[in-house]
Structure formats: C-alpha cells, structure tokens
C-alpha cells in the first residue's frame, strides 16, 4: 500500500497550502472557513517520483473544549494513520508556545516527525530553521509553499527510509493473468452484496457498525478461466457526515485500494440521484488513471417508467466519464452481473494495451489532417511524431514544435481520437507533449561556396535594379 504522510501544526502555518502543492489541487481551500478544518482531507501526492497519500488536518491549539477539541482528536487520529508526520511551523514567526505544544503531542505518538519551516522565502535556510531545533526533531526543512519552493525535496526527505511496497512498485509489470478489481462507492449501495454474488457464496458480511470493513479485503477467485482479486472497501461518504474515527481511517484504505487495482467498479444506487460525492469519487478514480466500470445497482426495484430518466441523469452527471461502460444490475438477484465482468476484462485489456509506434503516427496524421492545431502568434503548432509512454493508463507522447501552447480542447480531441482508433473502452488515457530542441540553435549559418556566389549575384542585381538572378 502507499505510504501515508500527515500534515500537522498550529493554525495558519500553511498546512493546506502545502497540501495543495503536494496534490496539485485546490481542494484544501475550504480549510480557511471556520469550522470546516475539523475533518481530515485526503489526497494523492503528485510531485516527485514516489506516490503517497497526504492527509491535511486542522490546526492544533491548547484549548480542549468545543470545536477545537474535536479538531485535536481528528488530528491525532491522522497521526495514528500516518507513516510520516510533517510538523509545519512558521519560519517568519519563529518557535512559539503553540509549536512546543504540538511537538509534545507528536512526541507522545512515537511516529517519525520531520519539522517543515514554511514561509521561508527570502530567508537563509539555516537561519529560517535555527529556532526550531528546540522542538527536538532534528534539523528543519525550509520551504515556501506559496511559491512552491522546496516541495519536491521535502517529499523525498519525508519518504526516505520507507521501502516501496513490492505490489505497488510492480503494478505496471504485474502478471497479466490476474486482474485486481476494487469495488468502491458510498455506504449501502451493495458493494459486498455484489462481491458475494460474483463469488457465488456469502463470503463477505456487511454490518452497520463502523470499523467492520476498515481494512481493504483482498478476495481471489476465478471466473471463466480468468483469475481475479476483488478488493472490498468501506463505503465513502461525504466528509460532513463522517464522524467516526474508524470510518475516517477507511478513507485511506479506499484510496490505497484504488491505487493497487487495475480496474475499479464504481457502484451507484439506482434509488438515489447521482450525488456530488459519487461524481467526486469517480472523478478521483479518473485522475488516478484507473480503468473504470460503472455499476448502477438495485435496478430490479425501479419502476420501468422511471428507468429512462435515471439513465439520462447518469449520462448528464457523469458525462466526463463517457469512456466508462455503464451496467444496470441487481447484485441481490444477479441480473446483469455476468456482463459486468466482461466489461472488467475489456477495460483491463484496454488499459494494458500496447500501441505500436507506426499505428500511433498514422492515427496522429489522420487527426491533424481532419483538424489542424491552432495558430500561435501566426505560427502553426506542428505535431511531428508520437510514441507510447506508459500503460495503465495508456500514455501517448507527442513530439513537435510549440507543444506547450496546445490548448486543452485540442488535447481532449486527440485523446478521443486515439481512444476511438485503438478501441480503448473503459480506460482513461493521457496525451503528453514534448517540444523538440532546434538542432541549429546557436550555430552559425554556414553557406557552401556555390550558395555564397549566388548570394553575391542576388545582392548585386538588387542594387542594380535589374532583378536578374
């Protein structure tokens, strides 16, 4: 599983800003609103060569009543979940009594702590951290989250000494004969019932008591000659409805299960409208690049007159997941479950498909012919050649000139064109651009003797006004 890093500190030291830098999102902006930092915020780090799960927490204060007490409890639970703890301090303010209080709490937890001196722009790194040696956690790391300075180095140092999980590091080269499938969704949508139906036995039992499925459960089985490993996860609810510590811990497990899977089955409840939490969870799966199959469960209890409106609602709210096949099933009665696994196999093959370079370049030429890239300052963007840059999800790397100016709309056009050309149903894909260096940049324009004589004649004729060549 991925390592977990918790961001801890007193209020207003920049924890949420560091979280946004690490995850390359703006999800932590809500932390500035009063009362909303009680809940922990989870995300995937997207900087540096090694992935991890990052937890943003509310500010710790010495007050032990009211909202502050709840914030402190949730922060300490995040520390329990974490493999590494980053103690965020303010380099400009220096070490204050609140920092000593936080350090004392972390010292009792027994976790490895790294002090991060934030807001250290325009300050000497050694001077910025000298006041924080008294915290007792070694030399601080000076960063500036507002200017994204030192963030990647911070993550490398935070993960130093944590051995990468073999299953995670070898995810791209795993045995193609086994497909890891994570089943995710909100509580009570029928995830465990679906797994039991696939297994053909009551292997998993779901209780309403929190903590029953806090760990991801790996269940191997074989169907039609294909080996699978199903990953059962706890239900993920909207943060405002989550109060139990065990249920919060399950969010980390669900994120790790998504990362460990080849294909994710997103389970929805046909009796409920597509909620924001559903779209957010499926969007996170899309961002992680995992192949996706959507299962709308409890379809047997829907009145036939309402089914068309439900289908329209699914297509409208999840239009950004048009590549994902949608199945309307009944996990309790088994309706449509067999077709679901067929889409899982199809999505897995698409995610792991090898795209020959010659076929990619032929597809690129067709795409450019049908719809050319836009002009940039009067010059046309030139896309010269393409090759595959990775799998799960498929990555196509395109080389050319001025590729840094390719608009997002044209990128999406190329993604859809490649997906249709290579029939990549069920998996997201990525198109990356590389700008080739000019091999003649910085070199003198050396002419051959014949070219020099021709150039002299042109200059003489131009001065004489004859126009002869």
Secondary structure, 3 states (H helix, E strand, C coil): CCCEEEEECCCCCCHHHHHHHHHCCCHHHHHHCCCCCCCCEEEECCCCCCCCEEEECCCCCCCCCHHHHHHHHHHHHHHHHCCEEEEEEECCCCCCHHHHHHHHHHHHHCCCEEEEEECCCCCCHHHHHHHHHHHCCCCCEECEHHHCECHHHHHHHHCCCCCCCHHHHCHHHCCCCEEEEEEEECCCCCHHHHHHHHHCCCCCCCCCCCCCCCCCEEEEEEECCEEEEEEECCCCCCHHHCCCHHHHHHHHHHHHHHHHCCEEEEEEECCCCCCHHHHHHHHHHHHCCCEEEEEEECHHHCCHHHHHHHHHHHHHHCHHHCCCEEEECECCCCECHHHHHHHHHHHHHHHCCCCCHHHHHHHHHHHHHHCCCCEECCEECEEEEEEEEECCCEEEEEEEECHHHCCHHHHHHHHHHHHHHHCCCCCCEEEEEEECCCCCCCCCCCCCHHHHHHHHHHHHHHHHCCCCC
